[in-house]
Amino acid sequence: MSSAAKLLFTGKTHVTSGSDGAARSSDGFLDIKLAQPHPAAENLFAAAWSACYLGALGLAAAQRKVKLPSEPSVDTAIDLNNANGAFFLRARLDVSVPGVDRAVAQELIEAAHGICPYSKAVHGNIEVTTTLV
């Protein structure tokens, strides 16, 4: 990261484990019980990635001067897998961009992966399938 990078936001959480486990953000926005590490981790990752991805989709549309007539949505599934004792993730993003030509919507959902920091972070590290629905 370059020293010229402008910090936009820092998310801070404190997470505890056990039967009384919880995750709390320093700003109080997030405050949930986590009695088990899984499926909480996968669900939280899916929610965070989806939120970021939708922001990236909106930015991709704005950059291309595409008006989104209604709000897009994404259903994200994060699979925790085990093969030969090694754990790994897979992701599926089912993206809806209602009211937009299918070819344009496909271009937008592909562009969003190039913008979204979560998509960039996992690129080449986990299998990701993105489907326009």
trRosetta pair geometry for C-beta under 8 A, 3 or more apart (Angstrom, degrees):
i j d omega theta_ij theta_ji phi_ij phi_ji
1 5 5.2 -48 177 -3 100 154
2 5 5.1 130 68 -32 76 90
7 10 6.8 -7 -179 -45 119 97
11 25 6.6 -62 -167 -134 83 117
12 25 6.4 110 79 -160 57 70
12 26 4.1 12 84 -5 115 125
12 27 7.8 113 51 -15 90 81
13 23 5.4 -2 -176 -171 130 92
13 24 6.5 150 -154 78 75 36
13 25 5.1 -47 -93 -95 78 59
13 26 7.2 -124 -81 -21 29 74
13 30 6.6 -34 -106 79 112 132
14 23 7.5 165 81 -150 43 48
14 24 5.4 -14 56 61 89 90
14 26 7.5 93 -16 -68 95 74
15 21 7.3 19 178 -172 78 96
15 22 7.2 -153 -141 97 53 43
15 23 4.6 -7 -103 -103 90 81
15 24 7.9 174 -79 21 47 59
15 34 6.8 -6 -155 38 99 153
16 20 7.1 -17 110 103 126 80
16 21 5.2 -157 101 -132 70 60
16 22 5.7 19 45 41 98 71
16 34 7.9 153 71 58 58 109
17 21 4.6 -7 -142 -99 25 123
17 34 7.5 -63 -113 104 49 110
17 37 6.7 -12 -124 -64 106 100
18 21 5.1 149 52 -51 52 87
19 35 5.8 9 -150 -145 46 89
20 33 7.8 -80 -164 -142 42 99
20 35 7.8 16 -69 -106 14 71
21 33 6.9 101 86 -174 62 63
21 34 4.2 -72 120 84 108 83
21 35 5.9 158 44 -100 99 21
21 36 7.6 164 48 -27 141 15
21 37 7.6 -74 156 -67 170 63
22 31 7.3 3 178 -169 117 62
22 32 6.6 174 -154 92 75 40
22 33 5.3 -46 -99 -112 84 46
22 34 5.7 156 -102 18 21 85
23 30 6.2 -35 120 138 98 116
23 31 7.6 -163 93 -129 58 26
23 32 5.5 0 54 58 92 86
23 34 5.5 63 -19 -25 94 131
23 40 7.7 163 -14 168 128 130
23 44 7.3 32 42 -102 171 153
24 28 7.5 -10 -173 -109 95 43
24 30 6.5 170 -145 99 31 76
24 31 4.9 26 -115 -110 84 74
25 28 6.5 -89 78 2 86 12
25 29 5.1 -22 64 51 142 82
25 30 4.0 84 -14 40 111 96
25 31 7.3 -97 23 -54 74 65
28 31 6.5 -10 -161 -41 56 120
32 40 7.9 171 116 -144 124 116
34 37 6.9 46 163 -97 113 39
34 40 4.5 83 -136 -146 98 172
36 39 7.4 38 96 12 113 49
36 40 6.3 160 84 -8 64 108
37 40 6.1 -108 -171 49 25 108
37 41 5.7 13 167 -25 77 115
38 41 5.7 -43 -90 30 67 103
38 42 6.3 48 -141 -4 85 106
38 80 6.0 -49 -139 9 138 166
39 42 5.0 -60 -164 49 75 110
39 43 5.3 75 135 -25 93 105
39 80 7.8 -153 -117 3 72 127
40 43 5.8 -63 -144 41 27 109
40 44 6.0 24 162 -17 67 110
41 44 6.0 -58 -144 39 25 108
41 45 6.2 25 157 -18 63 109
41 80 7.8 72 81 -71 111 133
42 45 5.8 -54 -144 38 29 111
42 46 6.2 32 155 -21 64 107
42 78 4.1 -165 -163 89 89 113
42 79 7.5 61 -145 -86 139 8
42 80 5.5 -106 -69 -34 133 105
42 89 7.6 174 -113 -124 96 110
43 46 5.7 -54 -147 36 29 112
43 47 6.4 27 155 -17 64 107
43 78 7.6 -146 -61 42 26 115
44 47 5.8 -55 -147 38 31 110
44 48 6.2 27 157 -16 66 109
45 48 5.9 -56 -142 40 29 108
45 49 6.0 25 160 -16 65 111
45 78 5.2 55 86 -59 115 170
45 89 7.9 -66 115 -138 160 153
46 49 6.1 -58 -142 40 24 107
46 50 6.1 27 158 -21 62 112
46 76 4.2 175 -162 103 90 108
46 77 6.6 5 -118 -111 137 14
46 78 4.6 -138 -63 -10 98 108
46 91 7.8 172 -103 -133 81 99
47 50 5.8 -57 -145 37 26 112
47 51 6.4 26 158 -19 63 106
47 76 7.6 -167 -61 59 28 124
48 51 5.9 -55 -150 34 29 110
48 52 6.4 24 155 -13 64 109
48 118 6.8 156 121 -90 89 145
49 52 5.8 -60 -149 41 31 109
49 53 5.9 33 154 -23 68 111
49 76 5.9 174 83 -169 110 167
49 78 7.8 119 23 -65 140 120
49 91 7.4 -63 115 -145 167 145
49 93 7.9 -113 127 -86 117 119
49 116 7.6 70 -164 165 72 134
49 118 4.2 -170 -121 146 79 156
49 119 7.5 111 -159 -55 102 65
50 53 5.6 -56 -141 37 28 113
50 54 6.4 30 159 -21 64 104
50 74 4.7 -168 -144 86 95 115
50 75 7.9 6 -115 -118 136 11
50 76 4.5 -143 -67 -3 107 132
50 93 7.4 169 -99 -126 79 103
51 54 6.0 -53 -151 32 28 110
51 55 6.9 28 151 -16 60 104
52 55 5.8 -57 -157 35 34 112
52 56 6.4 32 148 -17 67 107
52 116 5.1 109 132 -153 99 99
52 117 6.2 -88 -174 47 141 83
52 118 4.7 121 75 -2 148 119
52 119 7.9 -162 111 -12 115 83
53 56 5.5 -55 -149 38 34 113
53 57 6.3 40 150 -25 66 102
53 74 5.8 -5 93 6 128 171
53 76 7.6 133 24 -68 147 134
53 93 6.7 -123 177 -140 171 148
53 95 7.9 -113 142 -97 127 119
53 112 5.7 70 -167 153 75 125
53 113 7.8 3 -130 -83 100 57
53 116 4.8 2 -99 -104 58 155
53 118 6.7 -73 -51 59 85 122
53 119 6.5 95 -98 -42 95 112
54 57 5.4 -46 -145 31 34 116
54 58 6.6 38 153 -18 62 101
54 72 6.2 -179 -136 87 90 103
54 73 7.5 -7 -103 -122 125 30
54 74 6.0 -144 -65 5 93 116
55 58 5.8 -53 -153 35 32 112
55 59 6.5 31 150 -17 64 106
55 116 7.5 123 69 -104 85 86
56 59 5.5 -53 -147 38 34 112
56 60 6.2 39 152 -22 66 103
56 111 7.9 -167 153 117 95 72
56 112 4.1 113 114 -158 105 79
56 113 7.6 118 128 -52 148 18
56 115 3.8 159 -152 91 104 111
56 116 3.7 -89 -26 -62 159 83
56 119 7.2 -95 48 9 173 128
57 60 5.6 -49 -146 34 31 113
57 61 6.5 33 152 -19 63 103
57 72 5.5 -88 123 72 147 157
57 74 7.9 168 -22 -45 149 123
57 95 7.3 176 -97 -156 148 132
57 97 7.3 -146 -179 -92 131 114
57 108 5.9 66 -154 156 81 105
57 109 6.7 0 -113 -99 110 55
57 112 4.2 -9 -77 -95 66 138
58 61 5.7 -53 -150 35 32 112
58 62 6.4 30 152 -18 65 106
58 68 7.0 -74 -116 -3 72 150
58 72 7.6 -157 -63 29 76 120
59 62 5.6 -53 -145 37 33 112
59 63 6.2 37 155 -22 66 105
59 112 7.8 123 56 -115 88 73
59 115 5.6 -176 82 178 127 158
60 63 5.8 -52 -147 34 29 113
60 64 6.5 10 158 -2 62 111
60 108 4.9 139 112 -150 125 73
60 111 3.9 135 -140 103 132 120
60 112 5.0 -94 -13 -69 144 68
60 115 5.9 -147 -58 -5 94 145
61 64 6.1 -72 -150 49 28 98
61 66 4.3 -97 -156 73 78 101
61 67 7.6 125 167 -83 116 6
61 68 5.2 8 -179 -44 167 105
61 108 5.6 22 -71 -129 79 131
62 65 7.3 27 -172 -80 33 35
62 66 7.7 -85 -52 47 21 69
63 111 7.7 -145 63 160 131 145
64 104 7.9 172 128 -160 146 98
64 107 7.5 109 -97 117 169 123
64 108 7.2 -120 30 -90 145 89
64 111 7.6 151 -33 22 128 174
66 100 6.7 50 172 -132 123 124
66 104 6.0 160 -123 172 141 126
66 108 6.6 -103 65 -78 158 127
68 71 7.2 67 139 -102 124 27
68 72 6.3 -73 -155 -29 138 96
68 97 7.0 -93 -131 -160 103 90
68 99 7.3 106 -172 77 51 113
68 100 6.6 -36 -120 -57 64 124
69 98 7.2 -93 74 109 96 79
69 99 3.6 -95 55 135 123 153
69 100 7.2 -180 14 -54 94 72
70 98 4.8 -20 62 80 123 113
70 99 5.3 117 12 4 96 135
72 95 6.7 3 179 -175 116 89
72 96 6.1 170 -158 90 67 61
72 97 4.7 -12 -109 -102 112 66
72 98 7.3 178 -99 16 55 70
73 95 7.5 172 89 -151 45 49
73 96 4.8 4 54 53 86 109
74 93 5.5 -17 -167 -166 117 96
74 94 6.8 148 -158 75 59 48
74 95 4.9 -15 -104 -102 89 72
74 96 7.3 -165 -76 21 41 71
75 93 7.5 149 76 -157 47 46
75 94 4.5 -10 58 58 98 105
75 133 7.9 -3 27 20 111 152
76 91 6.7 -16 -167 -166 96 99
76 92 7.1 162 -152 84 48 53
76 93 5.1 -10 -103 -104 83 74
76 94 7.7 -162 -73 24 38 67
77 91 7.0 158 83 -154 56 50
77 92 4.5 2 52 53 102 100
78 89 5.9 -24 -171 -159 93 114
78 90 7.6 156 -159 79 47 45
78 91 5.4 -14 -105 -102 67 82
79 89 6.6 140 75 -159 58 56
79 90 4.3 -8 55 57 113 94
79 91 7.4 -157 18 -73 77 33
79 92 7.6 50 -17 -4 106 98
80 87 6.6 -16 -172 -164 90 105
80 89 6.3 -30 -99 -99 52 71
81 87 7.0 146 81 -156 49 53
81 88 5.3 -27 67 68 100 77
81 89 7.1 161 17 -98 88 19
81 90 6.2 46 -16 -6 127 104
82 85 7.0 5 -176 -112 101 11
82 86 6.9 157 -152 75 60 37
82 87 5.4 -27 -95 -95 77 63
82 88 7.8 150 -89 20 31 69
83 86 5.8 -26 68 59 70 90
83 88 7.1 -22 19 20 101 116
88 126 6.8 167 175 -116 91 90
89 122 7.8 -74 88 -140 127 128
89 126 4.7 -28 86 -125 91 143
90 126 6.1 -171 -101 176 34 102
90 127 4.7 -14 -126 67 90 101
90 128 7.7 -179 -168 -78 59 38
90 129 7.9 18 172 2 99 98
91 122 7.0 46 3 140 144 161
91 126 6.0 75 -3 119 100 127
91 127 7.2 176 31 93 65 55
91 128 4.7 -7 69 -113 105 77
91 129 7.2 -176 98 29 58 62
92 128 7.7 169 -83 -159 31 51
92 129 4.9 -11 -114 66 75 100
92 130 7.9 168 -161 -83 47 34
92 131 7.3 0 -172 5 91 108
93 109 8.0 177 113 -169 121 115
93 128 7.1 9 1 -173 104 97
93 129 7.3 -178 29 92 64 52
93 130 4.6 -9 66 -113 105 77
93 131 7.2 171 90 26 56 64
94 131 5.1 -18 -112 69 68 102
94 133 4.7 29 179 -22 98 134
95 105 7.9 178 116 168 109 103
95 109 4.8 151 79 -117 158 131
95 130 6.3 11 -5 -172 120 94
95 131 7.0 166 22 82 75 46
95 132 5.7 -41 74 -107 93 53
95 133 6.6 151 65 17 36 84
96 132 7.8 115 -96 -165 34 59
96 133 5.3 -49 -76 75 81 91
97 100 4.6 -40 135 41 107 128
97 105 3.9 175 69 -136 134 113
97 108 6.2 109 -104 73 164 138
97 109 6.9 -136 -27 -52 131 102
97 132 7.0 -45 18 -144 102 101
100 104 5.3 -114 168 89 100 112
100 105 4.4 128 99 -68 114 97
100 108 7.2 -9 142 8 158 146
101 104 4.3 75 69 13 96 110
101 105 6.6 -169 86 -11 44 87
102 105 5.5 -54 -141 38 30 113
102 106 6.3 34 157 -23 65 103
102 132 6.8 126 -155 130 82 147
103 106 5.7 -50 -149 32 30 113
103 107 6.7 32 150 -19 61 103
104 107 5.7 -53 -153 35 34 113
104 108 6.4 35 149 -20 65 105
105 108 5.5 -54 -149 35 33 114
105 109 6.4 28 156 -17 67 103
105 132 5.6 115 121 -143 112 135
106 109 6.1 -54 -145 36 30 105
106 110 6.5 27 156 -15 63 108
106 132 5.4 -80 -88 -33 74 152
107 110 6.0 -61 -151 39 29 109
107 111 6.2 28 153 -19 66 110
108 111 5.7 -57 -144 38 30 111
108 112 6.3 41 155 -32 64 102
109 112 5.6 -41 -148 22 33 119
109 113 7.6 40 153 -21 57 94
109 130 5.8 177 152 155 117 129
109 132 5.7 -166 7 -78 155 95
110 113 6.2 -50 -167 22 38 110
110 114 7.6 30 143 -11 63 103
110 130 7.5 160 -86 88 57 144
111 114 5.7 -59 -162 36 45 112
111 115 6.5 33 147 -14 73 110
112 115 5.7 -64 -149 41 37 108
112 116 5.6 34 159 -25 76 112
112 119 7.2 121 125 -16 72 159
113 116 6.0 -47 -124 35 29 109
113 119 4.1 -147 -148 173 66 152
113 120 7.8 144 168 -55 63 59
113 123 7.5 116 168 -84 106 111
113 128 7.8 142 -126 119 133 149
113 130 6.9 -119 -57 -35 128 158
114 119 7.4 -56 -35 102 19 133
114 120 7.6 66 -151 -75 30 95
115 119 7.7 50 62 47 48 129
116 119 3.9 75 79 8 109 109
116 120 6.7 -178 93 -10 57 83
117 120 5.4 -54 -145 38 35 114
117 121 6.2 41 155 -27 67 104
118 121 5.6 -51 -147 31 32 114
118 122 6.7 10 161 -2 64 107
119 122 6.5 -69 -149 45 28 95
119 123 6.3 51 151 -54 64 96
119 128 7.4 107 -138 -161 82 171
120 123 5.6 -33 -148 -4 32 121
121 125 7.6 -43 138 25 57 141
122 125 5.0 -112 -160 58 53 109
122 126 4.9 -38 -174 32 111 105
122 128 6.5 108 114 -54 123 128
123 128 7.9 -54 -101 11 52 140
